[in-house]
Amino acid sequence: MLNDLDERIVHALAEDARRSYADIGSLVGLSAPAVKRRVDRLRAVGAITGFTVRVDPAALGWQTEGFIEIYCSRNTLPSAIERGLKRYPEIASASTVTGDADAIVQVFASDMRHFERVLERIAGEPFVERTKSVLVLSPLLRRYSSGPPA
C-alpha cells in the first residue's frame, strides 16, 4: 500500500521518468537521497515495475487508431485470448471487459487497409466468434500516469 508521499513520487515519475531525484524531492518536500531510497523500495516491492518511454505512434508511421471489441466462443479463458493476441505488434493494449464483449483491444496501424488486415486476422482467431470495431477520429485526452490524480 502506497502512502501519500509515495503516490506523489510515482505520479512525478509517471509524468517524466527522466526527472531527477532532486527535482522530485523539491516537488514532494524530500531530499534527493530520501526520494532515491523511496523509489528503490517501491521497485523492490513491485509498486514500480520499470521505466519506459512514450512514443507518439504517428511518429512511427502508425496513423490509424481503433478499438476492436472481441466476442469469444463459450468458455474461452482470458489466458487463451492473451496468448492469441500477443503476436500482434499493432495491439497497444488488450483487456477483458464487462458488457457484451469479452475483450477490447486498442490497435495502431499505418493506414485503413493495414487496420482492416489486422481486424481480419483477429477475427480469424479460433476463439473469436465476431468482432466490432470503431476508429478514433481525434484523441481528446491521453493520461499516462497510473492511479488517482496527485
Beta strands, then each sheet from edge to edge (+ up, - down):
strand 1: 64-72
strand 2: 91-96
strand 3: 103-109
strand 4: 128-135
sheet 1: 2+ 3- 1+ 4-
end
